[in-house]
Amino acid sequence: MAGRLIAGRTLKINREMLALAIPNIISNISLPLLGTVDTALMGRLSDVHIGAVGIASMIFNFLYWNFGFLRMATTGFTAQFFGKGDQTGQIMQLSRGLMVALFFAMLFLVFQSMIGETAFVLMNVEGDLLPLVREYFFIRIWDVPATLALFVIMGWFFGMQNSLYPLYLTIFINTVNIGLSYYFVMVDGRGADGVALGTLLAQYIGVVAGLGLLFFRYRYMFVHFKVSLLKQFRNWLHFARVNSDIFLRTLALTLVFAFFYAQSADMGAMVLAVNVILMHFVNWMSYGIDGFAYATESLVGKYKGRESKEDLDKTISLSFLWSGALAIACALVYWIYGPLFLRIFTDVEEVLEAARPYLLFVAVLPLVGFWSYVWDGIYIGLTASKTMRNAMALAFAGFFAFFYLLGDTTSNNWLWISLMSFLVFRAAIQYLLFRIYGYELK
């Protein structure tokens, strides 16, 4: 009897996980596809255009990743309210998230000049790159309100165990974005400003579509909205604490990747172009693994709300199993077909020759990297934001100590080795903290 109960629980959670993860994976894969198309469009122009759009996109990734707490915290809290069956908590979580998103969006727009010029300095943008990066930045900065609002809407859908709406939205937005970018660059004759304009318009079209889906599917929940709850300080305080912890964690993560790009730029335009292209391989992998990480967030949050330790244990085990299988598949595909994938991005033979030796790194990286992605999903579902922040701080310090103390800081090989070591540090620290504190993580 006990064996049948365990088998039944495993089957149930497997179905739930795949029902959430498969749409997430399809949705997430379309995200790096957008960057792939942008890079491919610029690759037909010059290596300077590849580097400019890569750096400019990284600046926005840096900015937006730091506001990923809007999606993560919304997913974690909403999933726990869903597990408890608390519809008032669910709709109030959406309301608080949207209010915070619009507040930060206004700050972005007011201080856009200062943010942009500071980013150009920190990313070592100069010479022929600077005018192109500046042009891209000051067009795309106006998509901030739509993008941050979409973070909250997507996170809320995930928390509601609905991965289909994020799938529909992401595919729709990226299809519109690719179509507009192609038109502006290949038909209208624009350069970096063309892909920036395509992204700007697509984000606003997407947020309108997201609000439409929200109203269509969940309008019955609007009656549970209570203005009085928005005035309760303790609700905002807990929300702010978790958000601030996730913000600091994500800031450390994005600083590592910003450092990676800045070091690449210091090594020359060719190294920068190579690493911009190879990071698309990393993005393909990470967005695929994140499909299971997002499913883990939703399920861990739900079972945390229900206080079901058995279901939590099974969810975590299956998360690592499925994510590991996908990581192995990614590694094999990169190893076998990597040279063919390089030609998607550029037909410049010098860039192709320079990139081929680094395909080994992008083949190994999924195998060492997937662990930390899954642990992130577990911690977010538990809203264990403080521990997640502390784990990232330790890994962040370890990355820079490793890079500067143990190898050649002028070597691109060492830069990639250090990046992989960072992922290993994160996973090891998260594992150890979970073994110590279990589901009592804070």
Secondary structure, 3 states (H helix, E strand, C coil): CHHHHHHHHHHHHHHHHHHHHHHHHHHHHHHHHHHHHHHHHHHCCCHHHHHHHHHHHHHHHHHHHCCCHHHHHHHHHHHHHHHHCCHHHHHHHHHHHHHHHHHHHHHHHHCHHHHHHHHHHHCCCCCCHHHHHHHHHHHHHHHHHHHHHHHHHHHHHHHCCCCHHHHHHHHHHHHHHHHHHHHHHHHCCCCHHHHHHHHHHHHHHHHHHHHHHHHHHHHHHHHHCCHHHHCCHHHHHHHHHHHHHHHHHHHHHHHHHHHHHHHHHHCCHHHHHHHHHHHHHHHHHHHHHHHHHHHHHHHHHHHHHHCCHHHHHHHHHHHHHHHHHHHHHHHHHHHHHHHHHHHHHCCCHHHHHHHHHHHHHHHHHHHHHHHHHHHHHHHHHCCCHHHHHHHHHHHHHHHHHHHHHHCCCCCHHHHHHHHHHHHHHHHHHHHHHHHHHHHHCC
